[in-house]
Amino acid sequence: MKSRKIMAALMCAMLTAPLLAGCGDNTKTTTTAVTTAAATKAETMAPATTNAAMSKADDVISKAESKADEASSKADAAMSNAAVKMDDAKSDASSMAASLDSKAEEKKEEISSKADETASKAENKTTEVSSKADMAVSNAGAKIDEAKSNASSMAADVSSKESNAMEGTVSKAEEIMTPAVKINTEVKMGLSTDEGGRGDKSFNDAAIAGLDRIEKEFGIKPVIIESKEASQYQQNLESIANTSDLVIGVGFKMTEDVQRVAELYPDKNFLLIDGVAEGANIKNVLFKEQEGSFLLGVIAGKMTKTNKVGFIGGVEGDVIGRFESGFAAGVYSVNPEAGKLLIDRTMVSYAGNFSDVDKGTEIAKDLYSKGADIIFHAAGGVGIGLFNAAKEMNKYAMGVDSDQAAMIPDKADVILCSMIKKVDVAVYQAAKSLIEGNFVPGIENLGIKEDAVGLSPTLNPALSNNAEVMSLVEEYKAKIASGELVVPGTLAELKEFAK
C-alpha cells in the first residue's frame, strides 16, 4: 500500500512539474500566481487522479512482478543448465587433460628412448673417433720423432761439416794473416851485473833468472859477466857486444856506459834495466818502484808496535829515490806519526853501495836501536846485512826485487815480505822478442797495473794471518791500478803528498 501511495505522489509531481517548469524567472509575481492556481487545481484533481494512477501502477507492478518471476525462473533454469554444462565441460576437460597427459607421457617416453638410442650411437661414434684420433696422434708423434731424429742427424752432419769447413777456413785465414814466427836460436846474448853481482839474492839474480829461462826454453846459453865496481861497466859491456847480438846492462848506474857502447856497436841490440839511455838500438825498461813500495809502507805502518819504521837504500838516485818515496808515502797514509820520521829522514840511511853486507848490518842495528821494529831495504846485497841484524835483534825486515824469504830460507822468519820487481820477466821478454825477430827499441815503464811490481808470493804468517792489513793492501792496490791514487816518486812529490 505504501508503495502505491508513493507512486501516486510521484505521478502528481510529474503532472505539476511541467506547469512549474513553464514558468520563467521574469518576475516573482507571475511565478507566485501560477503556483497558487496550480496548487488549487491539483487539490481538486488529486484524489481522482491519484486513484487512477495508483491503479495503473498496480497493474504495471503486477505485470512486472510476474515477468520478474518468469525471468527469475528462466534464470534459475539457465543457471542450472549452465552448471550442468559447466560440470560436463569440466569433466570433458579433465578427460581431455588426462588423455593429453597420457599421450604426452607416451611421447616423452618415445622421445627419451630415441634420445637414449641417439646418445648411445653418439657415444659409440665418439669412442670410435677418439680411438682413431689417438691412433692418428700416435702415428703423428712417431713421425714427428722420426722427423726430429732425421733433422737432428742432418743438423749434426751439417754442423760438423760447417765446423770442419770453418776450422779449415779459420786455419787458412790465420795462416794467411799471421806471419810465421821465425825462431832464431843462433842469436847470442850476454849480461853484465852491477857491483852487487851474482848471488845478491835480489836485483842481479832476478835479471840472471830471466836468461836462465831463455836457456831452458831455447837452448841459448848466455854470457854472464860480474862487475866488481862501476869502472868495469863499459869494458864488460864491450866484451859482451863483441860476441853477442843482445847486450844487457843491469842497473841505472850503467846508463852512460850502455849509451856509449851502443853508439860503438850500432848493429847490436841493447837492453838497459832501470835507466834510460838514448839510442836507436836501445830498449829501456823502467819500473814504478814507488807503487810496490807504497804497499810495503802500508804494511809497516799498520804492523809497527813502536810507531817507528826504517828505510835503508844502496846508492841515492832516481831509482832508489822511488823506493824511498813510495815506502814513506804508504807509511804516512796509515800512520802519520811513523811516516813523518821517514819524510824528515830521521829513520832513513844509505850504504853508498849495493854490495857491503857488513855495512848493511851496521846501519840496520843503528835504526833498530832508534826504536824501529820494521826496516825495508832497497840496497841489493847490503840487504843481506839487514836480515842478519833482524835475526840477531829479533826484529822484522822487508826484502826487495825478488822473493827474498824464499831465496834466503834461514832468514824467512824475520822477513815480513818482499817488494817484487819483475826484472826476470822484463829480461826474458826482451830476449825472447829478439829470438822471434820482433825486438823493439824504446822505453817501457811498468807498475802495478801491468803486474810488474807488488808483494812477493811468500808472506810471513804474522802478515798473511792479519786479515785487516791484507784487506787494506788490496784496497790501496786497486786504487793505484785504477789511477785513483798516484804515488809520489820523488822526495819533492813526497812532501807535497804529505801536506
C-alpha positions in Angstrom: 0.0 0.0 0.0 2.8 2.2 0.9 4.4 1.7 -2.5 1.2 2.7 -4.2 1.0 6.0 -2.3 4.5 6.7 -3.2 3.7 6.1 -6.8 0.7 8.4 -6.7 2.8 11.2 -5.2 5.3 10.7 -8.0 2.6 10.9 -10.6 1.3 14.1 -9.0 4.7 15.6 -9.1 5.1 14.6 -12.6 1.8 16.3 -13.6 2.6 19.6 -11.8 6.3 19.7 -12.9 5.5 21.0 -16.4 3.5 23.8 -15.1 6.2 24.8 -12.8 8.9 24.4 -15.4 7.0 26.5 -17.9 7.3 29.5 -15.6 10.3 31.6 -16.1 12.0 33.8 -13.7 10.7 37.0 -15.4 9.0 38.3 -12.3 8.4 36.9 -8.9 4.7 38.0 -9.0 3.8 35.9 -12.1 5.5 32.8 -10.6 3.6 33.1 -7.4 0.2 33.4 -9.1 0.8 30.4 -11.3 1.9 28.4 -8.4 -1.1 29.2 -6.4 -3.5 28.3 -9.3 -1.8 25.1 -9.9 -1.9 24.1 -6.3 -5.7 24.8 -6.2 -6.3 22.8 -9.3 -4.1 20.0 -8.1 -6.1 19.8 -4.8 -9.3 19.4 -6.8 -8.0 16.8 -9.2 -5.6 14.9 -6.8 -7.9 12.2 -5.4 -9.3 11.0 -8.6 -6.1 11.2 -10.5 -4.2 9.6 -7.7 -6.5 6.7 -7.6 -6.4 6.1 -11.3 -2.6 6.4 -11.4 -2.3 4.1 -8.5 -4.5 1.5 -10.1 -2.4 1.6 -13.3 0.7 1.4 -11.2 -0.5 -1.7 -9.5 -1.2 -3.3 -12.8 2.2 -2.4 -14.1 3.8 -3.6 -10.9 1.9 -6.8 -11.0 2.9 -7.5 -14.6 6.5 -6.5 -13.7 6.5 -8.9 -10.8 5.0 -11.6 -13.0 7.6 -11.0 -15.6 10.3 -10.9 -13.0 9.2 -14.2 -11.5 9.2 -15.6 -15.0 12.6 -14.2 -15.7 13.9 -15.5 -12.4 12.6 -18.9 -13.1 14.2 -18.8 -16.6 17.4 -17.6 -15.0 17.4 -20.4 -12.5 16.8 -22.9 -15.2 19.6 -21.3 -17.3 21.9 -21.3 -14.4 21.1 -24.9 -13.6 21.7 -25.8 -17.3 24.9 -23.8 -17.2 26.1 -25.6 -14.1 25.3 -28.9 -15.7 27.1 -27.9 -18.8 29.9 -26.5 -16.7 30.3 -29.8 -14.9 30.1 -31.6 -18.3 32.8 -29.2 -19.6 35.0 -29.8 -16.6 34.6 -33.5 -16.9 35.3 -33.3 -20.6 38.3 -31.0 -20.0 39.6 -33.4 -17.2 39.2 -36.3 -19.5 41.0 -34.5 -22.3 43.8 -33.4 -20.0 44.2 -36.9 -18.7 44.3 -38.1 -22.3 46.8 -35.4 -23.2 48.9 -36.3 -20.2 48.9 -39.9 -21.2 49.7 -39.1 -24.8 52.4 -36.6 -23.6 54.0 -39.2 -21.3 53.9 -41.8 -24.1 55.5 -39.2 -26.4 58.1 -38.3 -23.7 59.0 -41.9 -23.2 59.2 -42.3 -27.0 61.5 -39.2 -27.3 63.5 -40.3 -24.3 64.0 -43.7 -25.8 65.1 -42.2 -29.1 67.4 -39.8 -27.3 69.0 -42.6 -25.4 69.4 -44.5 -28.6 70.9 -41.5 -30.3 73.2 -40.8 -27.3 74.4 -44.4 -27.3 75.1 -44.2 -31.0 76.9 -40.8 -30.5 78.9 -42.3 -27.6 79.9 -45.3 -29.7 80.8 -42.9 -32.6 82.8 -40.7 -30.2 84.7 -43.7 -28.9 85.4 -44.8 -32.4 86.5 -41.3 -33.4 88.6 -40.9 -30.2 90.3 -44.2 -30.9 91.0 -43.2 -34.4 92.3 -39.8 -33.2 94.5 -41.4 -30.6 95.9 -43.7 -33.3 96.4 -40.8 -35.6 98.2 -38.7 -32.9 100.4 -41.7 -32.0 101.3 -42.2 -35.7 101.9 -38.4 -36.0 104.1 -38.4 -32.8 106.1 -41.3 -34.2 106.5 -39.5 -37.5 107.5 -36.2 -35.7 110.0 -38.1 -33.6 111.4 -39.7 -36.7 111.5 -36.4 -38.4 113.2 -34.7 -35.5 115.7 -37.5 -35.3 116.4 -37.2 -39.0 116.6 -33.4 -38.7 118.9 -33.7 -35.7 121.1 -36.1 -37.6 121.1 -33.8 -40.6 121.8 -30.8 -38.5 124.7 -32.5 -36.7 126.0 -33.6 -40.0 125.7 -30.1 -41.4 127.2 -28.6 -38.3 130.1 -31.0 -38.4 130.7 -30.2 -42.0 130.3 -26.4 -41.3 132.6 -26.7 -38.3 135.2 -28.6 -40.3 134.8 -26.1 -43.1 135.0 -23.2 -40.6 138.0 -24.6 -38.9 139.7 -25.1 -42.2 138.8 -21.6 -43.3 139.9 -20.0 -40.0 143.1 -22.1 -40.1 143.8 -20.9 -43.6 142.9 -17.3 -42.7 145.2 -17.4 -39.7 147.9 -19.0 -41.8 147.5 -16.2 -44.4 147.1 -13.3 -41.9 149.6 -14.3 -39.2 153.1 -14.0 -40.3 155.1 -17.1 -39.4 157.3 -16.5 -36.4 160.9 -17.4 -37.3 162.7 -18.7 -34.3 166.4 -17.9 -34.5 168.2 -19.9 -31.9 171.5 -18.9 -33.3 171.4 -15.5 -31.7 173.8 -14.8 -28.8 173.2 -12.7 -25.7 175.1 -11.7 -22.6 174.5 -9.7 -19.4 176.7 -7.5 -17.2 175.8 -7.2 -13.5 176.3 -4.1 -11.4 178.7 -4.4 -8.5 176.1 -6.3 -6.5 177.0 -9.2 -8.7 175.6 -12.7 -8.9 174.3 -14.1 -5.6 172.9 -10.8 -4.2 169.6 -12.7 -3.8 167.9 -9.6 -5.3 168.2 -7.4 -8.3 171.1 -9.1 -10.3 169.9 -12.6 -9.5 166.4 -11.7 -10.8 167.9 -10.5 -14.1 170.0 -13.6 -14.5 166.9 -15.7 -13.8 165.3 -14.3 -17.0 168.2 -15.6 -19.1 168.2 -18.9 -17.3 164.6 -19.3 -18.5 165.7 -18.5 -22.1 168.4 -21.1 -21.9 165.9 -23.7 -20.7 163.3 -22.9 -23.4 165.5 -22.2 -26.4 168.9 -23.8 -25.6 170.7 -20.5 -25.9 173.5 -20.2 -23.2 174.1 -16.6 -22.2 177.3 -14.9 -21.2 177.3 -13.5 -17.7 180.0 -11.1 -16.6 180.1 -9.8 -13.0 181.2 -6.2 -12.4 183.0 -5.7 -9.1 183.0 -1.9 -9.4 181.5 0.8 -11.6 184.7 1.4 -13.5 184.3 -2.1 -15.1 180.9 -1.5 -16.6 182.0 -0.2 -20.1 184.6 -2.8 -20.7 182.3 -5.6 -19.6 179.6 -4.3 -21.9 182.0 -4.0 -24.9 183.2 -7.6 -24.2 179.7 -8.9 -24.5 178.9 -6.7 -27.6 181.9 -8.3 -29.5 180.3 -11.7 -29.4 176.6 -11.2 -28.8 173.5 -9.9 -30.6 171.9 -8.7 -27.4 173.7 -6.8 -24.6 172.0 -6.4 -21.3 173.0 -3.9 -18.7 171.5 -4.2 -15.2 171.1 -1.1 -13.1 170.7 2.7 -13.5 174.4 3.1 -12.8 175.2 1.7 -16.2 173.1 4.2 -18.1 176.0 6.3 -19.6 178.1 3.2 -20.3 175.3 1.5 -22.2 174.7 4.6 -24.3 178.4 4.9 -25.2 178.8 1.2 -26.1 175.5 1.2 -28.1 177.0 4.0 -30.2 180.1 1.9 -30.8 178.0 -1.1 -31.9 175.1 0.3 -33.8 174.4 -3.2 -35.4 173.8 -4.7 -31.9 170.8 -4.6 -29.7 170.9 -3.3 -26.1 168.6 -3.7 -23.1 169.0 -1.4 -20.0 167.2 -2.2 -16.8 166.2 0.8 -14.5 167.7 3.5 -16.7 167.1 5.5 -19.9 169.9 5.6 -22.4 169.4 7.3 -25.8 170.0 5.3 -28.9 168.0 3.8 -31.8 169.2 0.3 -30.8 168.4 0.5 -27.1 165.4 -0.8 -25.2 164.9 0.8 -21.8 162.8 -0.9 -19.1 161.7 1.1 -16.1 159.6 0.1 -13.1 157.3 2.2 -10.9 159.0 1.0 -7.8 157.2 3.6 -5.7 153.9 1.8 -6.3 155.1 -1.6 -4.9 157.0 0.2 -2.1 153.8 2.0 -1.1 152.1 -1.3 -0.3 155.0 -2.3 1.9 154.7 1.1 3.6 151.0 0.4 4.4 152.0 -3.0 5.9 154.8 -1.5 8.0 152.7 1.5 9.1 149.9 -0.8 10.3 152.1 -3.5 11.9 154.7 -1.4 13.8 154.3 -1.5 17.6 156.7 1.3 18.2 155.4 3.7 15.6 158.9 3.8 14.1 160.0 2.1 10.9 163.2 2.5 8.9 164.4 2.5 5.3 167.9 1.5 4.0 169.0 2.5 0.5 172.0 1.4 -1.5 173.0 4.5 -3.6 171.0 7.7 -3.7 169.5 8.4 -7.1 166.2 8.4 -9.1 165.6 4.7 -8.8 166.2 4.2 -5.1 164.5 7.6 -4.5 161.3 6.0 -5.9 161.6 3.1 -3.4 162.1 5.6 -0.5 159.3 8.0 -1.5 156.7 5.3 -2.1 157.5 3.5 1.1 157.3 6.7 3.2 154.0 7.7 1.5 152.5 4.3 2.3 153.5 4.5 6.0 152.2 8.1 6.2 148.9 7.1 4.7 148.0 4.7 7.6 150.3 6.0 10.4 151.2 9.7 10.0 153.4 9.7 13.2 155.7 7.0 11.8 155.5 8.5 8.3 156.8 11.9 9.4 160.1 10.2 10.7 160.7 8.9 7.2 159.7 12.1 5.4 162.2 14.1 7.5 164.6 11.2 7.0 165.2 10.6 10.7 164.7 6.9 10.1 166.4 6.7 6.6 170.0 5.6 5.9 172.1 4.9 2.8 175.0 2.5 2.5 176.6 4.2 -0.5 176.8 0.9 -2.4 174.9 -2.3 -3.2 177.3 -4.9 -2.0 178.6 -4.2 1.5 176.9 -6.8 3.7 178.6 -5.6 6.9 177.6 -2.0 6.2 174.0 -3.2 6.0 174.2 -4.9 9.4 175.7 -1.8 10.9 173.0 0.5 9.5 170.2 -1.8 10.4 171.4 -2.2 14.1 171.5 1.6 14.4 167.9 2.1 13.1 166.7 -0.8 15.3 168.4 0.9 18.3 166.5 4.1 17.5 163.2 2.3 18.0 162.4 0.9 14.6 160.8 -2.6 14.7 160.5 -3.0 10.9 163.0 -1.9 8.2 162.6 -2.0 4.4 165.7 -2.0 2.2 166.4 -1.2 -1.5 170.1 -1.9 -1.4 170.9 -5.1 -3.2 173.5 -7.2 -1.4 173.5 -4.7 1.5 170.1 -6.1 2.4 171.7 -9.4 3.5 173.3 -7.4 6.3 169.8 -6.1 7.3 168.5 -9.7 7.5 171.4 -10.7 9.7 170.7 -7.8 12.1 167.0 -8.5 12.2 167.7 -12.1 13.1 170.1 -11.1 15.8 167.8 -8.5 17.3 164.5 -10.4 16.8 163.0 -7.6 14.6 161.2 -7.6 11.2 162.7 -6.7 7.8 161.4 -6.4 4.3 163.1 -7.6 1.1 163.2 -6.2 -2.4 163.2 -7.1 -6.1 163.0 -10.9 -5.5 161.1 -13.1 -3.1 163.9 -12.9 -0.6 162.3 -15.1 2.1 162.2 -17.9 -0.4 165.8 -17.2 -1.6 167.2 -16.9 2.0 165.1 -19.5 3.9 167.2 -19.3 7.1 166.0 -15.6 7.4 162.4 -16.2 6.4 161.1 -15.9 9.9 162.3 -12.3 10.1 161.2 -11.2 6.6 157.6 -10.0 6.6 157.5 -9.9 2.8 159.4 -8.5 -0.2 158.6 -5.9 -2.9 158.8 -7.9 -6.1 160.1 -6.1 -9.2 159.8 -8.5 -12.1 163.2 -7.8 -13.6 163.3 -11.5 -14.7 160.2 -11.1 -16.8 161.5 -7.9 -18.4 164.8 -9.6 -19.4 163.0 -12.8 -20.6 160.5 -10.9 -22.8 163.2 -8.7 -24.4 165.5 -11.7 -25.1 162.5 -13.7 -26.5 161.5 -10.9 -28.8 165.0 -10.9 -30.3 164.8 -14.7 -30.9 161.4 -14.2 -32.6 162.7 -11.3 -34.7 160.5 -8.6 -33.2 162.8 -6.7 -30.8 161.6 -3.1 -30.5 163.8 -0.3 -29.0 162.2 2.4 -26.9 161.0 2.9 -23.3 158.7 0.8 -21.2 157.5 1.9 -17.7 155.8 -0.9 -15.7 153.9 -0.8 -12.5 151.1 -2.4 -10.5 148.6 -2.1 -13.4 151.0 -4.2 -15.6 151.5 -6.6 -12.7 155.2 -5.8 -12.8 155.6 -4.8 -9.1 153.8 -5.9 -5.9 154.0 -8.2 -3.0 156.1 -11.4 -3.0 154.3 -14.8 -3.0 156.0 -15.7 0.3 154.4 -13.8 3.2 155.3 -14.1 6.9 152.4 -15.7 8.9 152.3 -12.6 11.0 151.2 -10.7 7.9 149.3 -13.4 6.0 147.1 -14.1 9.0 146.4 -10.4 9.5 143.1 -10.0 7.5 142.7 -6.3 8.3 146.1 -5.4 6.9 145.8 -7.7 3.8 142.4 -6.2 3.0 143.8 -2.7 3.3 146.7 -3.6 1.0 144.3 -4.9 -1.6 142.2 -1.7 -1.3 145.3 0.5 -2.0 146.5 -1.8 -4.7 143.2 -1.3 -6.6 143.3 2.4 -6.2 146.8 2.6 -7.6 146.0 0.3 -10.5 142.9 2.4 -11.4 144.8 5.7 -11.3 142.7 6.9 -8.3 145.9 7.1 -6.2 149.1 8.5 -7.7 152.1 7.5 -5.6 154.9 10.1 -5.3 158.1 9.0 -7.0 160.5 11.7 -5.7 161.2 13.4 -2.4 159.7 16.6 -3.6 156.5 14.8 -4.6 156.5 13.1 -1.2 156.5 16.3 0.6 153.5 17.6 -1.5 151.8 14.3 -0.8 152.1 14.7 3.0 150.7 18.3 3.1 
